[in-house]
């Protein structure tokens, strides 16, 4: 392979659409600049919470086991031994190694905590206490510390000691039971959605705790975040529906239980689109788009309640029209009539889509191992203090000397000792 101008690595085989996306530009006005965070978690939930903060300028120090590293490094996809998911979830972080399970490692963490704002961990409840790193011990070093503790089932309750991951949380929350066909088995999203949802709640909870501490003059505190509770919160109306109506929300396939027409439809050329006529105006525009304006005054379809009661029939009428047309034909007609819809995208569709490009939903980031790589851009967009992707996930222990010697003041001899006894 020929040499590449991109970081001096061999020319990579990028996606054909690679250069359609802009090169990431560092932001000089990130809103969380000055916030100091320690990411002592593993895998997905805790690291996702901290990467959301890092995107907006928080100085996140990512701790990994000296020999095992974070489990995320061992997951596919990978390219030439480089874990690609790691590149995204560890972006904008400084990576150090530390064995928290060793007494000397626990002391190093206490040194790290001093002067920092937030510590995030997602080990099984009791693990940090066993290592001598309970919140009380850390707070004795840094009284203002906010500690986010993410676990499968929370720090209390009869299930607290159970292992938990996103898939488990999705099932217990009730989300899994809502995915699939009515006469088929419950299905999972095929992606650790529960972990990612918890990560979003985790980042939000940190900012609320910091507001209480820094704006209202409060203290540091512990945040207890259970994966299953984060997912359960997204089910929103399900608890009140069961309590007041004794109705259990069931799987409905691609239909939405409370809106009709709504489903995923196949076009003549084998593509898929999805839509939901969530308001009466949208239904009227959809009826016009498929050439069936008379349906608007049909008693079976006059309002949403009637359409839900006759959802199979109204979905069938819409689906029949869609099946007679190609995806491009449907798109043109739906855009003309202002129907709320979307094609069902895969990643190739996203890379080729003009709106994704115009919005710069993805950016190219230089990387010493990959040359360049495209990742999702920072969300959401701030007009005055935007976040940015400045670098991708670093190699194991890449910032050890910078942090331990440059910030904690350890001598190089002491750092060598810590390496020798496998603490870092």
N, C-alpha and C positions, 0 to 999 in steps of 0.2 A: 504494500500500500504506500502511496506517496505521502510525504510529510504534509501536515496540515498547518495552516497559519493559526489554527485555533488551539492555543495553549501548547503547541509543539507535539501533540500526540499524533499517531498515525491517522490518516483521513478516515473518519467514521462513515458508515453507510447510514445517513440520516433518512428520515422519512422524506418523500419527494416534496412535501409541502413545508419542510423545515424552515426555509428562508422566507416564507411568507409572513412569519411572525417576527416582531421586533426584538432587538437585543435589549435585555433588561437594563434599566437605567437606575442606579442607586439614588434614593431619595435623601435629601439633606435635611428634611424637616419631619422626621418620623415622630408621631405623637407619643410613643412610649420610650423615646430615648432617655436614658438614665435609669430606667427600671432594671433591676438586677434579679435574675431568676436562675434557680438551680433546677434542672430537669434530672431527677433521680429515678425516673420511671423506666419502663421497658415496653417494647412492642408498640402499641398503637395509641391507646387512649391518652395517657399522660404526654407522650411526645407530640401528639396532635394538638393538645391544649397549648403546649409551650411554643410550637412552631407558629401558631396563630399570633402569639405575642411577639415572637421574633420577627415576623414579617413587618411589624409596625415599630421596630426599633428596640425592643427589649434585648438586653444583653443576656442571652440564655447560655448557660454552661451545661452541656450535656454530659452526664456521668455514665460510663459503661464499665462493665467488668473487664479487668486487664487482659484476660485470656479468651473469654467467651464473647465479649462484646455484647451489644444489644441484639436481641433475637431478630430484630428487623433486618439485620445484615444477612441473615441466613435464609430469608424468604425470597422466592422468585417474585418478579422477574429479575434476571441478572444478565449482564453483558460482559463477557470476558472476565468473569469473576467479580464484577462490580455490581453490587446490589442497587437496583434502580429505584425501588421504593424508598430505600434509605436516603438516596440523594434528595428526594423531595421532602420527606418528613423530618430530616435533620438539617434542612437548609437554614441559613442565617444563624446557625448555632456554633459555639466553640465546643469541641469534643475533647474530653479528658477521660482517663481511665482511673478507676478507684474501686477497690474491693471493700464495700461497706460492711461486709460480714466479719471482717477482722477488726479487733480493737483499735489497732493503729489506723485503719481506714476510717473507722467511726470518728476518731479524733480529727483526722484530716477534714472530714465533712463539717465538723463543728468549726474548724478554722475557716472553711469556705462560707459557712452560713453568716459569719460575722460581717455586718454591714450590707447584707443582701436582703431583698424584700420578700421573695417568694421561694418556697421549695415545693416541688410537685413530686409525688410518688404514687405508684399504683401496685405495690406489693400486697400480698394477702394480709389482712388485718392481724396485727401482733408481730409482724416481721420486724418492723422498725423498733418496736419495744424490745424485742429479743436482742437486737444489736446495740441497745443502749441509746437509741436515737428517737425516743418518744418526744412528743411535742414539748413537754415540760423541759427536757434536757436541752433541746435546741433553743427554746425560748430563753433559757438561762444565759445563753450566749448572745442571742439577738432578740430582745424583747418585742421588737416590731414585726417579727416574722409572720407572714401569712403562709400557712401550710395546706396545700390541697392534697387530699387523700382520695384517690380513685380506687374502687374495688368492685368486684362483681356484685356484691350484695350489701355493701355498707359496713361500717365499723361496728355495728350492733346488730342484734337479732339472732335467731337460731341458725340462719344460713351464713353468718358472717365469715366462717372459716372455709366455706366452699370455694373452690377455684371457679373463676368466672371469666369468660371472654365475650366478645360482641355477639357471637352466635347464641350463646346461652342467654344473654340479656334480652335479645330479640325474642326468644321463645318465651321467657318468663313474663315479659312485659305484655305479651299478647299480640305483638306485631306479626310474628311468624304465622299465627293463626289467621291473619287477615290476607295472607298472600297465597294465591293459587286458585284453582277452579273450585266451585262449590262442592262438586262430587269427587274432588281429588285431595291428595294429602296437603297439609300445610307446608309451605316452602320458605326458605330463607332467601335473603337478597343475593347471596353468592358473593358478598363483600362484607367486611367487618363494619357494617353500618352502625351497630350499637356502640362500638368503640369510638367512632368518629363523632357520633351525636354527643357522647359523653365528653369528648374533647372540646366541642363547642361550648357545652354547658360549663366545662371546667374553666375555659378562658373567660367566659362571662362572669363566673363566680369570683374569680381572682380580681377582676376589675371592680366588682361591687365591694369586695372586702377592702381593697385599697382605697376606694372612695370613702368608706366608713372610717378607715384609719387616718387618711391624709387630709380629707376635706372636713369631716365631722369631728376630728380629734379623738377618734377611738383607738383601740389597740389592735395588735395582730390577733389572729384567731385561726382555728382549724376549720377546714371545709370538708365535710363528709359527703362524697358524691358516689352513689352506687350506679353502676352501668344500667341495671334494669330499670331504675327509677328515672334516669334520663330518657330512655326510650319510652317508658310508660307515659311520661309527661306529654309526649308528642301525640298520644292517642286522644288527648284533649277531651272530646265530648263523650267518649265511651263510658267513663265511670258514671256520669250524671244520667246518661241514657239508661244504663242498667238499673241504677237506683230508683229512678222515677218511673220507668216504663217496664222494667224487668225484661229488657231486650238485650240479648247477647249479640254483639256485632259479629257477623259471619263472613266467610270468604265469598267474594262475588266475582272472581276472575278479573277480567279487565274492566268490568263495569264499576262505577261508583255507586254505592248503595243509596245515596241520597240525591243523585242527579241523573236525569235522563234527557236526551240520549247521552251516553258516555261509554266509550269502549276503545279498543284498539282495532283498527280495521286494515285489511290487506287490499292493496291496490292491484290493478290488472298486471302490472309488471313485477309483482312479488315483493313490493316494499310495504312498510307499515306506517300508519299515522295514528295518532291518538287525539281525542277531543272530548270535551265535556261542555254541554250547554248549561252552564251554571246559572245563567239568568234568562229571563224571558226574552230580552233583546237578542241575546246570543242565539237562542233557539229560533227566533224569527229570521235572523240572518242565515242560519244554517239551513232552514227549510227553503229559503230563497235560493241558496247556493246549489242545492240538490234538485231544484226544479219542482219542489213539492210545497208551495206556499199554502195550498189548501189544508195542509196538516195543522196549521196554526189555529184554525177554527174547529178542527175535529175535536169533539168532546173527550176523546181518549188522550189527546195530546195538548189540550188547551193550556194547562199549567203544569208546573213541575211535579206536583203530587200525582196528577193523573198520568203523566209520562213515566214516573217511577213505577206506578202500578202496571203500566204496559211497556216496561222497558225492553223486553225481548222483542216486541213488535216494532217499536220505534227505532231501536238499534238496527234491526233487520232492514228497515226501509232505508236508513242512511247508508248502511253497509252495502246494500245492493247497488246504489249509485256509485259509491267509491270503487267497488269491484269492477265496474265497467270502464274505469279511467286509470291512466297511469298516474304515478305519484306527481309528476310535474304538472299534469293537467289538473289534478285535485288542488295542488298548491296554488296555481294561478287563479282558479275559481274561488277558493277559500279566501285568498288575499283580496280578491276583487270585492267579495261580500263581507269582508272583515269578520270572518269566523275565527274563533279561538281554537287553535290546533297546533300540533307540531308533528313533524316527521319523527320517527323513532330513530335516533342517531346512534351509530356506533362511533368509535374514536376516529375512524377515517372520515366519517361525515363531519365530525367536529373540526378536524384539521382543514377540511376543504370549504367549510361554511364561511360565507362572506361576512356574516354578522360576528362570528367568533373572531375573525381577523380584524374587522373594523373596531371592535371593542377591546382588542388586544387581550383576549381572555387567556392567552398563553404567551409566554416569553421565552426567548433563547438566553441561556445562562452559560457563560464560559466555565469550564471545569477541567482541572488538570488531568483527570482520569478519562474523561469522555470527550474532551475537546469542547463541545457544546452540548447542551441538552435542553429540551423544551419541557417546562413544567407549567402547571396552572398558575396564573397571575394572582396577585394579592387581592383578597376580597374582604370587605367592600372597598369602594373607591372614595378617597377623601379629597376634597377640592384643595385644601390648604396644606394638609400634612399627610401626604400619601405614604403608604408602605412601599416596600420594594423587595425583590429577590436579589440579594447581593452575592450570594454564593450558595452552592449546593452542599449536601452532607459531606463532611470531611472524613478522611481515613481515621482508623482507631488511634486514639491518643494524640492526634495531630497538634493539639494545643496544650499538652502537658507542661512543657517548659514555660510557655507564655503565662499560664495561669499560676502554676505552683511557684515558680521562681520570680516571675515578673510581678505578680499581684500579691501572693502570700508571703513573699520574701524568703522562701526556702532557698537554701544554698544548693548548688549543683551536686554537692556531696550528699546532702540529705535526700535529694530527689533520686540519686543513684541508689542510696540505701533502700528507699521505698520500692524501687524497681526490683532490687535484689531479693527483697522479702515478699515480692509479688503483691504489694499493696496497690501499686499503680502499674 
